């Protein structure tokens, strides 16, 4: 079980955004984990002088992790992202409005001395489908996931 946060800078098309997500994984064996997750994307507005909280999207994802050595893992995943702002849940039904991301990268798990948060996963991911997006999204993602 984990939570993650990811922030993206604003652009001409999109405001500054923060993704807040929850994920659940199943350990197949000592070296393999598969799972799924979902996140909510919150917009913060154009800049510090124009703060306005909005619903900017949602994401559903599937992932697989394979331990390569020590605390390092190879991570892969597929995400479907509703990238548009919305006001009602029924607006999310249009499947053609969902953007797809294919992720591949490296993760490092760091053990914490906290009673609540047991592990932190630091991820550096490449979105190999980002080059086909309009507007083009960032191909390199940095994520931090906190595990319970």
N, C-alpha and C positions, 0 to 999 in steps of 0.2 A: 504494500500500500504506500503510495507516495503523493506528494503535492509538488507542483512545479510552477515557476514564474518565469516569464520571458517578456522583455520590454523591447519595443521597436521604435526607432526615431520616426518623426513625421516626415512626410514628403508632400509634394504638390497635390497628390490624390488622397492621401490618408493622414489623419492626425496622429499624434503620439499615442501609442497603444500599449497595453499590458495584458498578457494572457495569464490567467490563473487557472490551473488545471489539477485534476485528480487522476491517478492511474492505479491500476491493479495488475499485478503480475503473478504468474504461476511458475514455480520452479520445477522444470522438467527433470533435471538432474543437477549435479554439482556445478556444471558449466553452462547451463542453458536456462533462460527465462523467456517466456512469452507473455504478452499481456495486451491490455487495451486501456484507453483513457479518453477523457473529454476535457475541454477547457472552454472558458468564457473569455471573450476579448472585450476589454473596456477601453473606450477612447477617453483621452484626457483633454482634448481640445487642440487648438492650433499652437499655442505656446503658453508661457507662464502668465502672460497678461490676458489670455483668452481661454481660461479653464472652463470646460464644459464636459461633464461625464455623459457618455453615450454608449449604447450597445453597438459594438462594431463587428461582432461576429461570434461564431462558435467553431470548435474543432472537435472532430472525433478521430481517433488514431488507434492503430495496432502496431505492436513493436516486438522485436526479438533481440535478446542480448546473449552474446556468447563470450565467456571468459577466456582471455588469451594468456594472461600471466598475472599473478598476484592480484592487484586491485584494478587492473585494466581490462576493459571489455570492448568488443566490437558491437556496435549498435546499428540496427536497421529498422526502418519503419515506413509506414504508409499513412498519410493523413488526408482527410477531406476537410477543407476549411471553407466556411461561409464567411466571405471577406467583406460583405456589404453591411452597412448599418441596418438595423431593423427595429421595429417598435413592438411587433407581436410575434409570437412563436409560429403562427401559421405561415409567416413569410419564409420560413426555413424549408418549406416543402419542395421548392423548385430545385430539382437536382442539378440542372444545368448551371445554376449560380454558384455551385460549390467548386472551389479550386482544389487541385490535387497536388500533393507533395510527396516525393520519394526521398527518404533520408538514409544516409549512410555515414558512419563516423565512429569516433572513439569516446569511451566513457571511462572515468576514474571514480571509484567509490572511496570515500573518505569516512572513516568511523568517527563518530562524535561521542563525547563523554556526557551527553544529555540523557535524561530519563525519557523525555518525550520523543525527540528526534534521534534515531539510532544511526542513520547513515545519510550522507550527502553524496549525490551523484553529480559530477560535473561532466557536461557533454559538449563536444565540439562536433557539429554535424554539417554535412554538405547536402543541400537539397538539389539533387540532379534534375528535378523537373522544374526548377525555378526559371530556367531560361525560356520556357514556353509560356510563362504567365504574362498577362497584360493587366495592369502595369507589372513589369518584371519585379519579382520579390528578391530579397537578399539570398544569395546562394549559400552563405555560411551562417550557421546559427550557433549561438552559445546559450546553453541552458543549464540551470541548476535545479535539481530535484531533491527534495527532502523526504527521506523515508522514515516510516514508523516501525 
